[in-house]
Amino acid sequence: MPWLVLDEEGGAVEPIRRFLIDFVARDNRPGSVRSYAFDLLRWWRWLRVVQVEWDRATSAEVRDFVLWLRVTTKPRSSARTLSAATAGTTNTITKKPYLDDLYKPRTIRHSNAVLRSFYEFWIESGSGPLVNPVPLARSARRRPHAHHNPLDSYGGEGRLRYNPKVPRRRPRQMPDERWNELFAALRSNRDRAILALGISNAARASELLGVRGVDVDWGDQLVRVERKGSQAEQWLPSSPESFIWLRLYQSEGPPLDPQAPLWWTLRRRDHGAGLAYQPMNYEALRAVFRRANALLGTNWSMHDLRHTAALRMSRDKRLSLRDVQTILGHANLSTTADVYLVEEVEQVIARVQEYLADREERAKHPVPTAVATGYEASDLAVLFGGGQA
C-alpha cells in the first residue's frame, strides 16, 4: 500500500485500509491513492469531532461537512511568509489569481465523490450502512441508465446533492512577450530545455519529469511520455529549439544513461550514500517557477505552458481538432472542444471596439438610401416614418 490512514495509536484505520486495497487493485496510481487517503483522513477527523461512527453517518453529517469546508481554512505545516501579502489576490500581469487557504469548489466536489465511492464499496460488501450518506441530487434519483441507447456512451449517474457549483475558467494563452520574459529569467539550460519542451508539445509536468534517456528520439525530434490518466506511452513531436537546449543541458549535466531519468538536480546532495545527483521531482520544478516569478512579479506555472501550446495548435488552420486531441492526450474530443475552442478575450474586445467605432462614424455620416423605381420618395417617407408629412 503506497498510502495508509493512521489512527491516534499509530495503527491503520481498517475500513479505509480495506477500501484503499480495493482501490489499488483497480489499477489506480499512487498519486490517486494519496489523494483519496487525504480526503478520507479529513472525513475521519470530522466524524471524531461530531462523535459519529463512520457506518452511522447520514446525509446530515455530509451536509454539515460540506458547509464546514466552505468556510474553514486549510491546515498548514508552516505559516505563510512572502506569500501572505498576495494570497487570494489577482496578479496584475498574468491576470491569474493567487491561491489562498480556502477549500475550492473542485476540492469539495472531489471529496464528495471519494466519500460516495467509499460508502458504495462497503454497501456492496454488505458490511456498511444500508443507504449511502452522500446522496444524488433529487432530480438524479431515478435509476441510472434506465433508458440507455446502446449506440451512445455511458454518462455520469447524476450530480451529487451537496456539490458546489464550479465557475468555468477559460484557458489563457501566454503572450509571446511574456513567454520571452519567462524564458530569459531561467538560470540553467536544464530549465530552458524542459520549459521549451512543455510549450512545444503541451505535455504535463508529471509526464515530462518521467522521461528517461531512452524516451528521446533525436533523429525525428520526438519525446515519449506516459500519459497521466491512461498510463499509455505516446510519442510527442517537439520543436527543434527545445532539442538544442536539451543537448546543451546534457553536455553540462551527468552522463546520459538511457534507462535513467532525463532530468537531474543541478547540485549533488547527500541522502546517506554520499554526494550524488538526484532525479528532478515536481517540487524542484516548482522551485524553478518560484525563482522566475519572484524576478518578474508573475505567477506562471507549468500548466500555463500546456494551455498556451494547446491554444496555439487549436487556432492553427493546418491542424485539425483531432490532431490537437491526440497531442493533448484527451480521451474524448468533446473535452478538447469545450476547453480550447474559445475566442481570445482580447481579440473579441478589439473587434467589438472596432464595431462600436464604425457604428458611431456611420451615424455621423449617414448614407442616403436610393428610392426604388416607380415610388415617390415623399410617399415612402410617410409610410416608413422617414420624414414629415
ABEGO torsion letter per residue (X at the ends): XABBBBBAAGBBBAAAAAAAAAAAAAGBBAAAAAAAAAAAAAAAAAAAAAGBBAAABBAAAAAAAAAAAAABBBBBABBBBAAAAABGBBBAAAGBBBBBABBBAAAAAAAAAAAAAAAAAAAAAGABBABBABBBBAAAABBBGAABBAABBBBBAEBBAABBBBBBBBBBBBBAAAAAAAAAABABAAAAAAAAAAAAAGBBAAAAAABBAAABBAAAGBBBBBBAAAGBBBBBBBBAAAAAAAAAAAAABBBBBAABBABBBABBBBAGAEBBBBBBBAAAAAAAAAAAAAAAGBABBAAAAAAAAAAAAAABAABBAAAAAAAAGBABAAAAAAAABBBBAAAAAAAAAAAAAAAAAAAABBBBBBBBBGBBAAAAAAAAGABBX
